[in-house]
């Protein structure tokens, strides 16, 4: 990867994901570059894990000739929650779930690697993982019915709560697959950081809000 990343998850979600004994004091960051200070999780003999400061990337990730030089780091950890995906990756996921024959062009290979890191494709393959099959409603077009989570997210979005996070991304994707919303890109937030109503979503707003209210 290029060495830059973003931090958009809430501190409470980070603490829960990594089992930290306390909630870290973190704010959103949209362009963390090499050599900048970042938060890290380290092993601790007393508490098991603890939050700590470090430099991105860690000095120990450098090469032999320059042990303290920033290095290009590839994250091998698969995302436990629906992480942001590029438009090409989302389109490829739809094709893989639909069972299409896929020609391995350069663009497809990049999208495939992105989906592998997200835990949605098997390694060096276009076969969806079990997790991807369970989450097919996030990607394959459908006409409903919508889940309670998707209806609730539609209501929140219309009310003005439009932040896209890993926690609500699956619900947003389900709405997009139903043709009610579409994903967008922003310079600050990156891929899949914005969702907006489609014409159909706007026209059906009253109907869907009523359904959301009935679903509780």
N, CA and C of each residue as an Amber inpcrd file, in Angstrom:
protein
   648
   0.8270000  -1.1900000   0.0000000   0.0000000   0.0000000   0.0000000
   0.8640000   1.2440000   0.0000000   0.2970000   2.4310000  -0.1330000
   1.0640000   3.6570000  -0.3090000   1.6780000   4.1390000   0.9900000
   1.2730000   3.6150000   2.1300000   1.8220000   4.0480000   3.4060000
   0.9470000   5.0290000   4.1510000  -0.1520000   5.4830000   3.5510000
  -1.0790000   6.3850000   4.2160000  -2.3570000   5.6450000   4.6100000
  -2.9780000   6.1010000   5.6830000  -4.2290000   5.4820000   6.0950000
  -5.0670000   6.5050000   6.8360000  -6.3150000   6.1340000   7.1150000
  -7.2200000   7.0160000   7.8450000  -7.6480000   6.3530000   9.1430000
  -8.1040000   7.1540000  10.0700000  -8.6510000   6.6600000  11.3320000
 -10.0150000   7.3000000  11.5170000 -11.0810000   6.4850000  11.3270000
 -12.4350000   7.0240000  11.4370000 -13.2720000   6.3150000  12.5090000
 -12.7860000   5.1830000  13.0230000 -13.5460000   4.4290000  14.0190000
 -13.5930000   5.1920000  15.3460000 -14.6710000   4.9970000  16.0670000
 -14.8180000   5.6580000  17.3630000 -13.8950000   4.9890000  18.3900000
 -13.3810000   5.7590000  19.3720000 -12.4760000   5.1910000  20.3810000
 -13.0740000   3.9790000  21.0950000 -14.3880000   4.0140000  21.3850000
 -15.0280000   2.8820000  22.0640000 -14.9590000   1.6160000  21.2200000
 -15.1200000   1.7580000  19.8950000 -15.0560000   0.5980000  19.0030000
 -13.6450000   0.0390000  18.9390000 -12.6400000   0.9110000  18.9450000
 -11.2400000   0.4660000  18.9300000 -10.9080000  -0.2950000  20.2080000
 -11.3420000   0.2420000  21.3440000 -11.0790000  -0.4250000  22.6200000
 -11.7320000  -1.8000000  22.6720000 -12.9620000  -1.9110000  22.1670000
 -13.6670000  -3.1960000  22.1750000 -13.0170000  -4.1880000  21.2310000
 -12.5920000  -3.7260000  20.0530000 -11.9980000  -4.6070000  19.0560000
 -10.6940000  -5.2290000  19.5370000  -9.8430000  -4.4230000  20.2090000
  -8.5250000  -4.9030000  20.6130000  -8.4590000  -5.2980000  22.0910000
  -9.5890000  -5.2260000  22.7960000  -9.6050000  -5.6390000  24.1910000
  -8.7600000  -4.7500000  25.0880000  -8.7900000  -3.4480000  24.8800000
  -7.9970000  -2.5250000  25.6970000  -8.6820000  -2.2850000  27.0330000
  -7.9150000  -2.1360000  28.1040000  -8.5150000  -1.9290000  29.4330000
  -9.1760000  -0.5690000  29.5900000  -8.8190000   0.4030000  28.7500000
  -9.4300000   1.7320000  28.8230000  -9.6380000   2.2680000  27.4150000
 -10.5160000   3.2380000  27.2940000 -10.8250000   3.8220000  25.9910000
  -9.7430000   4.8430000  25.6370000  -9.0850000   4.7070000  24.4690000
  -8.0250000   5.6540000  24.0980000  -8.5980000   7.0220000  23.7330000
  -7.7950000   8.0550000  23.9610000  -8.2030000   9.4130000  23.5970000
  -7.7590000   9.6670000  22.1560000  -8.6480000   9.3470000  21.2260000
  -8.3330000   9.4650000  19.8060000  -9.4080000  10.2700000  19.0930000
  -8.9830000  11.0220000  18.1130000  -9.9120000  11.7380000  17.2510000
  -9.7380000  11.2630000  15.8180000 -10.6640000  11.6000000  14.9340000
 -10.5530000  11.1720000  13.5440000  -9.3430000  11.8100000  12.8520000
  -8.6810000  11.0200000  12.0080000  -7.5510000  11.5140000  11.2120000
  -7.7450000  10.9880000   9.7980000  -7.6050000  11.8440000   8.8050000
  -7.9800000  11.4740000   7.4450000  -6.8120000  11.3460000   6.4800000
  -5.5830000  11.5440000   6.9700000  -4.4440000  11.4130000   6.0700000
  -3.1770000  11.1760000   6.8850000  -3.0850000  10.0150000   7.5170000
  -1.9240000   9.6740000   8.3350000  -0.8060000   9.2200000   7.3990000
   0.2970000   9.9470000   7.4020000   1.3940000   9.6880000   6.4720000
   2.5930000   9.0740000   7.1920000   3.5020000   8.4160000   6.4510000
   4.7180000   7.8520000   7.0490000   5.5020000   8.8990000   7.8320000
   6.0860000   8.4680000   8.9280000   6.9000000   9.2330000   9.9010000
   6.0500000   9.9870000  10.9160000   4.7140000  10.0080000  10.7730000
   3.8700000  10.6990000  11.7440000   3.6090000   9.8240000  12.9640000
   3.3330000  10.4680000  14.1020000   2.9970000   9.7350000  15.3120000
   1.5960000   9.1490000  15.2280000   1.4500000   7.9300000  15.7130000
   0.1560000   7.2530000  15.6670000  -0.0600000   6.4790000  16.9670000
  -1.2950000   6.0580000  17.1700000  -1.6060000   5.1820000  18.3000000
  -1.3200000   3.7410000  17.9020000  -0.8540000   2.9440000  18.8580000
  -0.5420000   1.5390000  18.6000000  -1.0370000   0.6880000  19.7640000
  -1.1870000  -0.5950000  19.5260000  -1.5650000  -1.5370000  20.5780000
  -0.3730000  -2.4390000  20.8420000   0.0650000  -2.5140000  22.0750000
   1.2290000  -3.3250000  22.4460000   0.8540000  -4.3220000  23.5330000
   1.6390000  -5.3790000  23.6060000   1.4400000  -6.3820000  24.6600000
   1.9130000  -5.8140000  25.9900000   1.1680000  -6.1420000  27.0400000
   1.5060000  -5.6890000  28.3760000   1.3670000  -6.8680000  29.3270000
   2.4260000  -7.1490000  30.1040000   2.4110000  -8.3200000  30.9850000
   1.3420000  -8.2270000  32.0610000   0.9640000  -7.0090000  32.4310000
  -0.0170000  -6.8350000  33.5040000  -1.4480000  -6.8590000  32.9870000
  -1.7080000  -6.1040000  31.9190000  -3.0890000  -5.9650000  31.4310000
  -3.3640000  -6.7340000  30.1450000  -2.3330000  -7.3460000  29.5600000
  -2.5090000  -8.0840000  28.3080000  -2.2450000  -7.2020000  27.1020000
  -2.9920000  -6.1140000  26.9740000  -2.7880000  -5.1630000  25.8890000
  -2.9510000  -3.7460000  26.4180000  -2.2520000  -2.8170000  25.7820000
  -2.3800000  -1.4170000  26.1970000  -2.1770000  -0.5110000  24.9900000
  -2.7670000   0.6680000  25.0590000  -2.5600000   1.6640000  24.0220000
  -1.2260000   2.3470000  24.2250000  -0.5660000   2.6830000  23.1330000
   0.7520000   3.3000000  23.2190000   0.9730000   4.1800000  22.0010000
   1.9610000   5.0650000  22.0870000   2.3170000   5.8960000  20.9460000
   3.4180000   5.2320000  20.1350000   3.4450000   5.5060000  18.8390000
   4.4720000   4.9630000  17.9710000   4.6040000   5.8680000  16.7590000
   5.4600000   5.4940000  15.8350000   5.6120000   6.2180000  14.5910000
   5.1640000   5.3330000  13.4480000   4.4930000   5.9050000  12.4550000
   4.0250000   5.1180000  11.2980000   4.9880000   5.3000000  10.1360000
   5.5050000   4.1660000   9.5490000   5.4290000   2.8360000  10.1440000
   6.4520000   2.6940000  11.2510000   6.2950000   1.6470000  12.0790000
   7.2090000   1.4110000  13.1850000   8.6290000   1.2920000  12.6500000
   9.5890000   1.8470000  13.3960000  10.9780000   1.8140000  12.9430000
  11.4610000   0.4050000  12.6660000  10.9250000  -0.5790000  13.3950000
  11.3620000  -1.9600000  13.2170000  10.8930000  -2.5440000  11.9030000
   9.9960000  -1.8320000  11.1840000   9.5310000  -2.3240000   9.8900000
  10.4510000  -1.8930000   8.7590000  11.5450000  -1.1670000   9.0510000
  12.4490000  -0.6990000   8.0070000  13.2570000  -1.8270000   7.3910000
  14.0120000  -1.5090000   6.3350000  14.8050000  -2.5430000   5.6770000
  16.1530000  -2.6790000   6.3600000  16.9570000  -3.6590000   5.9140000
  18.2320000  -3.9340000   6.5820000  19.2180000  -2.7840000   6.4290000
  19.2360000  -2.1830000   5.2580000  20.2060000  -1.1280000   4.9960000
  19.9030000   0.1410000   5.7690000  18.6240000   0.4070000   6.0090000
  18.2330000   1.6130000   6.7370000  17.1600000   1.2410000   7.7460000
  17.5640000   0.7330000   8.9220000  16.6060000   0.1870000   9.8850000
  15.5920000   1.1780000  10.4110000  15.8410000   2.4850000  10.2840000
  14.8930000   3.4510000  10.8020000  14.1550000   4.1880000   9.6860000
  14.3380000   3.7370000   8.4450000  13.6500000   4.3900000   7.3300000
  12.2210000   3.8980000   7.2430000  11.2890000   4.7840000   6.8610000
   9.9050000   4.3490000   6.6840000   9.8310000   3.2470000   5.6430000
   9.0260000   2.2540000   5.8970000   8.9040000   1.1300000   4.9760000
   7.4830000   1.0390000   4.4690000   7.3250000   0.4550000   3.2870000
   5.9960000   0.1820000   2.7810000   5.4500000  -1.0290000   3.5080000
   4.3020000  -0.8920000   4.1470000   3.7520000  -1.9430000   4.9840000
   2.4460000  -2.4400000   4.3900000   2.2980000  -3.7340000   4.2820000
   1.0530000  -4.3230000   3.8110000   0.3440000  -4.9620000   4.9880000
  -0.8750000  -4.5710000   5.2140000  -1.6420000  -5.1240000   6.3340000
  -2.1410000  -6.5100000   5.9640000  -1.7550000  -7.5230000   6.7500000
  -2.2020000  -8.8720000   6.4600000  -3.4090000  -9.2760000   7.2850000
  -3.9070000  -8.3780000   8.1250000  -5.0260000  -8.6950000   9.0010000
  -6.3370000  -8.4940000   8.2790000  -7.1920000  -9.4800000   8.3150000
  -8.4740000  -9.3620000   7.6450000  -9.4540000  -8.5780000   8.5020000
 -10.2670000  -7.7560000   7.8280000 -11.1720000  -6.8600000   8.5430000
 -12.2720000  -7.6440000   9.2490000 -12.4640000  -7.4700000  10.5770000
 -13.5230000  -8.1690000  11.2800000 -14.8950000  -7.5370000  11.0470000
 -14.9290000  -6.2710000  10.5850000 -16.1690000  -5.5700000  10.3120000
 -16.1290000  -5.0870000   8.8680000 -17.2790000  -4.7110000   8.3110000
 -17.2950000  -4.2280000   6.9270000 -16.4670000  -2.9520000   6.7640000
 -15.2520000  -3.0750000   6.2440000 -14.3950000  -1.9220000   6.0530000
 -14.6610000  -1.2980000   4.6830000 -14.2060000  -0.0630000   4.5120000
 -14.4500000   0.6590000   3.2680000 -13.8040000  -0.0510000   2.0890000
 -14.5100000  -0.0710000   0.9680000 -14.0130000  -0.6950000  -0.2590000
 -14.1150000   0.3030000  -1.4020000 -13.1820000   0.2090000  -2.3330000
 -13.2400000   1.0540000  -3.5200000 -14.4070000   0.6250000  -4.4070000
 -14.7700000   1.4800000  -5.3380000 -15.8650000   1.1690000  -6.2590000
 -15.5270000  -0.0750000  -7.0860000 -14.2680000  -0.1840000  -7.5320000
 -13.8810000  -1.3530000  -8.3210000 -14.0140000  -2.6430000  -7.5130000
 -13.6470000  -2.5860000  -6.2310000 -13.7510000  -3.7760000  -5.3840000
 -15.2110000  -4.1640000  -5.1670000 -16.0750000  -3.1820000  -4.9450000
 -17.4930000  -3.4910000  -4.7480000 -18.1160000  -4.0830000  -6.0100000
 -17.7380000  -3.5410000  -7.1720000 -18.2600000  -4.0730000  -8.4330000
 -17.7650000  -5.4930000  -8.6720000 -16.4940000  -5.7580000  -8.3460000
 -15.9630000  -7.1060000  -8.5060000 -16.6590000  -8.0800000  -7.5620000
 -16.9800000  -7.6310000  -6.3500000 -17.6610000  -8.4950000  -5.3940000
 -19.0180000  -8.9200000  -5.9220000 -19.7210000  -8.0040000  -6.5570000
 -21.0140000  -8.3320000  -7.1570000 -20.8440000  -9.4160000  -8.2240000
 -19.8470000  -9.2630000  -9.0620000 -19.6080000 -10.2380000 -10.1360000
 -19.2140000 -11.6020000  -9.5730000 -18.4060000 -11.6020000  -8.5320000
 -17.9850000 -12.8760000  -7.9220000 -19.1760000 -13.5890000  -7.2920000
 -20.0170000 -12.8580000  -6.5780000 -21.1910000 -13.4610000  -5.9480000
 -22.1980000 -13.9480000  -6.9810000 -22.2280000 -13.2910000  -8.1500000
 -23.1480000 -13.7000000  -9.2120000 -22.6120000 -14.8720000 -10.0140000
 -21.3670000 -15.2800000  -9.7590000 -20.7930000 -16.4390000 -10.4420000
 -20.3160000 -16.1640000 -11.8530000 -19.9990000 -14.9210000 -12.1670000
 -19.5510000 -14.5790000 -13.5130000 -18.1240000 -15.0750000 -13.7690000
 -17.8210000 -15.3090000 -15.0420000 -16.4550000 -15.5820000 -15.4560000
 -15.7020000 -14.2600000 -15.4580000 -14.5390000 -14.2170000 -14.8100000
 -13.8340000 -12.9540000 -14.6270000 -12.4280000 -13.0470000 -15.2160000
 -12.1390000 -12.1420000 -16.1380000 -10.8000000 -12.0570000 -16.7310000
  -9.8920000 -11.2760000 -15.7940000  -8.6990000 -11.8070000 -15.5160000
  -7.7930000 -11.1920000 -14.5580000  -6.9620000 -10.0940000 -15.2100000
  -7.5450000  -8.9250000 -15.3260000  -6.8130000  -7.7450000 -15.7750000
  -6.1040000  -7.1190000 -14.5760000  -5.2710000  -6.1290000 -14.8440000
  -4.5610000  -5.4570000 -13.7570000  -5.5080000  -4.8390000 -12.7570000
  -6.5720000  -4.2080000 -13.2390000  -7.5450000  -3.5720000 -12.3520000
  -8.2640000  -4.6090000 -11.5050000  -8.5900000  -5.7500000 -12.1110000
  -9.2830000  -6.8130000 -11.3730000  -8.3860000  -7.3830000 -10.2910000
  -7.1110000  -7.5500000 -10.5940000  -6.1800000  -8.1100000  -9.6070000
  -6.0590000  -7.1810000  -8.3980000  -5.9980000  -5.8740000  -8.6290000
  -5.9320000  -4.9210000  -7.5130000  -7.1970000  -4.9870000  -6.6690000
  -8.3530000  -5.0570000  -7.3360000  -9.6180000  -5.1490000  -6.6040000
  -9.7050000  -6.4730000  -5.8530000  -9.2160000  -7.5370000  -6.4630000
  -9.2450000  -8.8560000  -5.8060000  -8.4020000  -8.8340000  -4.5340000
  -7.2280000  -8.2290000  -4.5850000  -6.3800000  -8.1480000  -3.3920000
  -7.0740000  -7.3660000  -2.2820000  -7.7680000  -6.3170000  -2.6710000
  -8.5050000  -5.5200000  -1.6830000  -9.5870000  -6.3580000  -1.0110000
 -10.2820000  -7.1670000  -1.8010000 -11.3300000  -8.0210000  -1.2530000
 -10.7480000  -9.1610000  -0.4180000  -9.5690000  -9.6400000  -0.7900000
  -8.8980000 -10.6620000   0.0230000  -8.5660000 -10.1060000   1.3930000
  -8.0460000  -8.8780000   1.4460000  -7.7020000  -8.2600000   2.7290000
  -8.9430000  -8.0310000   3.5850000 -10.0750000  -7.8200000   2.9130000
 -11.3350000  -7.6160000   3.6460000 -11.9730000  -8.9340000   4.0610000
 -11.3570000 -10.0640000   3.6910000 -11.8920000 -11.3700000   4.0680000
 -13.0810000 -11.8110000   3.2400000 -13.2450000 -11.2420000   2.0320000
 -14.4180000 -11.5390000   1.2050000 -14.1180000 -12.4900000   0.0480000
 -12.8490000 -12.6240000  -0.3200000 -12.4530000 -13.5740000  -1.3630000
 -11.3590000 -14.4830000  -0.8200000 -11.3780000 -15.7270000  -1.2770000
 -10.3120000 -16.6470000  -0.9090000  -9.0090000 -16.1920000  -1.5520000
  -7.8900000 -16.5570000  -0.9500000  -6.5900000 -16.0770000  -1.4030000
  -6.3010000 -16.5070000  -2.8280000  -5.8490000 -15.5600000  -3.6570000
  -5.5060000 -15.7950000  -5.0650000  -6.6560000 -16.4420000  -5.8260000
  -7.8640000 -16.0060000  -5.5550000  -9.0380000 -16.6080000  -6.1850000
 -10.1430000 -15.5690000  -6.2750000 -11.1320000 -15.8410000  -7.1150000
 -12.3300000 -15.0010000  -7.1600000 -13.5130000 -15.7150000  -6.5070000
 -13.2290000 -16.7480000  -5.7100000 -14.2840000 -17.4570000  -4.9810000
 -14.6120000 -16.7100000  -3.6970000 -15.8780000 -16.3670000  -3.4880000
 -16.2630000 -15.6910000  -2.2530000 -16.0420000 -16.5820000  -1.0310000
 -15.6620000 -15.9830000   0.0690000 -15.5230000 -16.7170000   1.3180000
 -16.9090000 -16.9480000   1.9280000 -16.9440000 -17.7240000   2.9880000
 -18.2220000 -17.9460000   3.6750000 -18.7760000 -16.6410000   4.2210000
 -17.8700000 -15.7920000   4.7010000 -18.3140000 -14.4890000   5.2250000
 -18.9780000 -13.6750000   4.1200000 -18.4130000 -13.7120000   2.9240000
 -18.9970000 -12.9660000   1.8070000 -20.3630000 -13.5170000   1.4350000
 -20.5060000 -14.8270000   1.4660000 -21.8000000 -15.4280000   1.1330000
 -22.8650000 -15.0470000   2.1530000 -22.4570000 -14.9480000   3.4190000
 -23.4110000 -14.5270000   4.4560000 -23.8100000 -13.0670000   4.2780000
 -22.9330000 -12.2910000   3.6570000 -23.1740000 -10.8560000   3.5120000
 -23.5740000 -10.4700000   2.0930000 -24.1300000 -11.4180000   1.3250000
 -24.4260000 -11.1460000  -0.0780000 -25.4190000 -10.0020000  -0.2580000
 -26.2900000  -9.7660000   0.7400000 -27.2790000  -8.6880000   0.6030000
 -26.6300000  -7.3070000   0.6280000 -25.3780000  -7.2320000   1.0410000
 -24.6640000  -5.9570000   0.9960000 -24.2560000  -5.5950000  -0.4320000
 -24.2240000  -6.5840000  -1.3210000 -23.6620000  -6.3540000  -2.6450000
 -24.6130000  -6.6720000  -3.8000000 -25.3210000  -7.8010000  -3.7330000
 -26.1750000  -8.2060000  -4.8490000 -27.4510000  -7.3700000  -4.8910000
 -27.8370000  -6.8800000  -6.0590000 -29.0780000  -6.0910000  -6.1700000
 -30.2860000  -6.8970000  -5.7040000 -31.2020000  -6.2480000  -4.9900000
 -32.4080000  -6.9170000  -4.5110000 -33.4970000  -5.8690000  -4.3480000
 -34.7240000  -6.3270000  -4.2170000 -35.8470000  -5.3960000  -4.0600000
 -36.5250000  -5.5450000  -2.7020000 -35.7730000  -5.9900000  -1.7110000
 -36.2830000  -6.0950000  -0.3410000 -36.7960000  -7.4830000  -0.0290000
 -37.4150000  -7.6480000   1.1510000 -37.6150000  -6.6240000   2.1850000
 -36.3130000  -6.2440000   2.8740000 -36.2660000  -5.0470000   3.4220000
 -35.0750000  -4.5540000   4.0860000 -35.0130000  -5.0400000   5.5230000
 -33.7990000  -5.2210000   6.0150000 -33.6130000  -5.6220000   7.4100000
 -33.9380000  -4.4540000   8.3320000 -34.1170000  -4.7470000   9.6260000
 -34.3640000  -3.6890000  10.6050000 -33.2020000  -2.7130000  10.6660000
 -31.9790000  -3.2550000  10.5490000 -30.7940000  -2.3950000  10.6090000
 -30.7790000  -1.4130000   9.4470000 -31.1540000  -1.8840000   8.2460000
 -31.1690000  -1.0060000   7.0770000 -32.2540000   0.0560000   7.2060000
 -33.4280000  -0.3290000   7.6850000 -34.5070000   0.6360000   7.8720000
 -34.1310000   1.6880000   8.9150000 -33.5050000   1.2350000  10.0020000
 -33.0850000   2.1710000  11.0450000 -32.0280000   3.1380000  10.5130000
 -31.1060000   2.6210000   9.6830000 -30.0720000   3.4900000   9.1250000
 -30.6640000   4.5010000   8.1500000 -31.6760000   4.0840000   7.4030000
 -32.3590000   5.0130000   6.5020000 -32.9830000   6.1580000   7.2970000
 -33.6240000   5.8180000   8.4240000 -34.2400000   6.8290000   9.2700000
 -33.1910000   7.7890000   9.8330000 -32.0620000   7.2390000  10.3130000
 -31.0020000   8.0880000  10.8500000 -30.4490000   9.0180000   9.7660000
 -30.2740000   8.4770000   8.5750000 -29.7170000   9.2690000   7.4810000
 -30.6360000  10.4430000   7.1340000 -31.9210000  10.1590000   7.0110000
 -32.8840000  11.2100000   6.6750000 -32.9430000  12.2630000   7.7850000
 -32.7240000  11.8270000   9.0350000 -32.7540000  12.7550000  10.1750000
 -31.4930000  13.5990000  10.2730000 -30.4750000  13.2830000   9.4540000
 -29.2650000  14.0930000   9.4430000 -28.0320000  13.4140000   9.9930000
 -28.1720000  12.2060000  10.5500000 -27.0220000  11.4600000  11.0690000
 -26.4390000  10.6540000   9.9140000 -25.4640000  11.2190000   9.2080000
 -24.9930000  10.6390000   7.9520000 -23.5520000  10.1580000   7.9940000
 -22.9670000  10.0500000   9.1770000 -21.6050000   9.5200000   9.2820000
 -21.5890000   8.0620000   8.8560000 -20.6200000   7.7020000   8.0220000
 -20.4600000   6.3180000   7.5790000 -19.3130000   5.7070000   8.3660000
 -19.5850000   4.6560000   9.1170000 -18.5760000   3.9690000   9.9150000
 -18.6090000   2.4820000   9.6060000 -17.6120000   1.7640000  10.0970000
 -17.6010000   0.3120000   9.9010000 -18.8100000  -0.3380000  10.5650000
 -19.3450000   0.3040000  11.6010000 -20.4850000  -0.2740000  12.3220000
 -21.7790000  -0.2000000  11.5160000 -21.9590000   0.8410000  10.6990000
 -23.2160000   0.9560000   9.9470000 -23.0460000   0.7370000   8.4450000
 -21.8410000   0.3800000   8.0250000 -21.5540000   0.2300000   6.5900000
 -22.3920000  -0.8700000   5.9470000 -22.6010000  -1.9790000   6.6670000
 -23.3900000  -3.0840000   6.1020000 -24.8200000  -2.6390000   5.8090000
 -25.3920000  -1.8370000   6.7140000 -26.7550000  -1.3490000   6.5020000
 -26.8110000  -0.4030000   5.3150000 -25.8170000   0.4730000   5.1970000
 -25.7670000   1.3720000   4.0470000 -25.6440000   0.5800000   2.7410000
 -24.8090000  -0.4540000   2.7620000 -24.6340000  -1.2520000   1.5430000
 -25.9250000  -1.9720000   1.1580000 -26.6600000  -2.4380000   2.1650000
 -27.9320000  -3.0950000   1.8660000 -28.8990000  -2.1190000   1.1980000
 -28.9180000  -0.8790000   1.6610000 -29.7600000   0.1450000   1.0560000
 -29.3140000   0.4550000  -0.3690000 -27.9980000   0.4640000  -0.5810000
 -27.4810000   0.7130000  -1.9280000 -27.8190000  -0.4390000  -2.8680000
 -27.7210000  -1.6720000  -2.3700000 -28.0440000  -2.8290000  -3.1980000
 -29.5220000  -2.8470000  -3.5790000 -30.3550000  -2.2260000  -2.7480000
 -31.7850000  -2.1350000  -3.0460000 -32.1070000  -0.9440000  -3.9440000
 -31.0770000  -0.1950000  -4.3510000 -31.2830000   0.9270000  -5.2510000
 -31.7610000   2.1930000  -4.5740000 -31.6810000   2.2520000  -3.2370000
 -32.1950000   3.3970000  -2.4890000 -31.1230000   4.4170000  -2.1510000
 -29.8620000   3.9900000  -2.1800000 -28.7390000   4.8800000  -1.9100000
 -27.5950000   4.5310000  -2.8390000 -26.6130000   5.4150000  -2.8900000
 -25.4090000   5.1530000  -3.6630000 -24.2060000   5.6310000  -2.8670000
 -23.1190000   4.8830000  -2.9950000 -21.9030000   5.2200000  -2.2610000
 -21.1030000   6.2660000  -3.0150000 -20.3460000   7.0520000  -2.2540000
 -19.5020000   8.0760000  -2.8490000 -18.1420000   8.1350000  -2.1910000
 -17.2580000   8.9160000  -2.7950000 -15.8860000   9.0850000  -2.3370000
 -15.6730000  10.5490000  -1.9690000 -14.9180000  10.7860000  -0.9230000
 -14.5490000  12.1590000  -0.5870000 -13.0440000  12.2310000  -0.3600000
 -12.4670000  13.4100000  -0.5820000 -11.0250000  13.5650000  -0.4010000
 -10.6350000  13.3140000   1.0490000 -11.4520000  13.7940000   1.9760000
 -11.1240000  13.6570000   3.4000000 -11.3600000  12.2490000   3.9090000
 -12.4830000  11.6520000   3.5290000 -12.8470000  10.3520000   4.0740000
 -12.4030000   9.1670000   3.2510000 -12.1090000   9.3690000   1.9650000
 -11.6680000   8.2740000   1.1180000 -12.8280000   7.4890000   0.5260000
 -12.5400000   6.2410000   0.1360000 -13.5300000   5.3820000  -0.5080000
 -14.7140000   5.1080000   0.4100000 -15.8880000   5.0940000  -0.1710000
 -17.1260000   4.6820000   0.5100000 -17.3310000   5.4410000   1.8270000
 -17.0170000   6.7160000   1.8160000 -17.1650000   7.5260000   3.0330000
 -18.4480000   8.3490000   3.0350000 -19.1760000   8.3150000   1.9250000
 -20.4200000   9.0700000   1.8020000 -21.4820000   8.1820000   1.1740000
 -22.6910000   8.2760000   1.6760000 -23.8450000   7.6470000   1.0340000
 -24.9240000   8.7080000   0.8500000 -25.5460000   8.7010000  -0.3230000
 -26.6080000   9.6700000  -0.6140000 -27.8140000   8.9430000  -1.2050000
 -28.9830000   9.5590000  -1.0270000 -30.2110000   8.9760000  -1.5500000
 -30.2170000   9.0040000  -3.0770000 -30.7220000   7.9320000  -3.6840000
 -30.9780000   7.9310000  -5.1100000 -32.3550000   8.5600000  -5.3500000
 -32.7250000   8.7080000  -6.6070000 -34.0490000   9.2440000  -6.9320000
 -35.1390000   8.3390000  -6.3580000 -34.9360000   7.0130000  -6.4750000
 -35.9260000   6.0820000  -5.9230000 -35.9990000   6.1980000  -4.4080000
 -34.8380000   6.3250000  -3.7590000 -34.8240000   6.4670000  -2.3120000
 -35.5450000   7.7110000  -1.8530000 -35.3580000   8.8080000  -2.5980000
 -36.0370000  10.0560000  -2.2430000 -37.5430000   9.9200000  -2.4420000
 -37.9480000   9.2900000  -3.5460000 -39.3730000   9.1540000  -3.8350000
 -40.0800000   8.2350000  -2.8480000 -39.3560000   7.2680000  -2.2910000
 -39.9530000   6.3090000  -1.3620000 -39.6750000   6.6720000   0.1000000
 -39.2080000   7.8780000   0.3480000 -38.7950000   8.2760000   1.6930000
 -39.9220000   8.0990000   2.7060000 -41.1020000   8.5890000   2.3990000
 -42.2210000   8.4970000   3.3480000 -42.5710000   7.0380000   3.6280000
 -42.6000000   6.2220000   2.5900000 -42.9190000   4.7940000   2.7460000
 -41.9050000   4.0990000   3.6400000 -40.6260000   4.3570000   3.3990000
 -39.5760000   3.6830000   4.1620000 -39.5070000   4.1760000   5.5980000
 -39.7630000   5.4500000   5.8170000 -39.7930000   5.9650000   7.1860000
 -40.9320000   5.3280000   7.9800000 -42.0810000   5.1100000   7.3100000
 -43.1930000   4.4400000   7.9650000 -42.8250000   3.0130000   8.3080000
 -42.1290000   2.3270000   7.3980000 -41.6900000   0.9500000   7.6610000
 -40.7040000   0.9030000   8.8270000 -39.8040000   1.8940000   8.8600000
 -38.8070000   1.9520000   9.9390000 -39.4860000   2.1670000  11.2840000
 -40.4930000   3.0160000  11.3070000 -41.2200000   3.2670000  12.5420000
 -41.9610000   2.0190000  13.0010000 -42.5490000   1.2970000  12.0520000
 -43.2880000   0.0720000  12.3920000 -42.3500000  -1.0130000  12.8830000
 -41.1210000  -1.0740000  12.2920000 -40.1440000  -2.1010000  12.6920000
 -39.5430000  -1.7920000  14.0520000 -39.6850000  -0.5280000  14.5080000
 -39.1390000  -0.1660000  15.8290000 -37.6850000   0.1540000  15.7650000
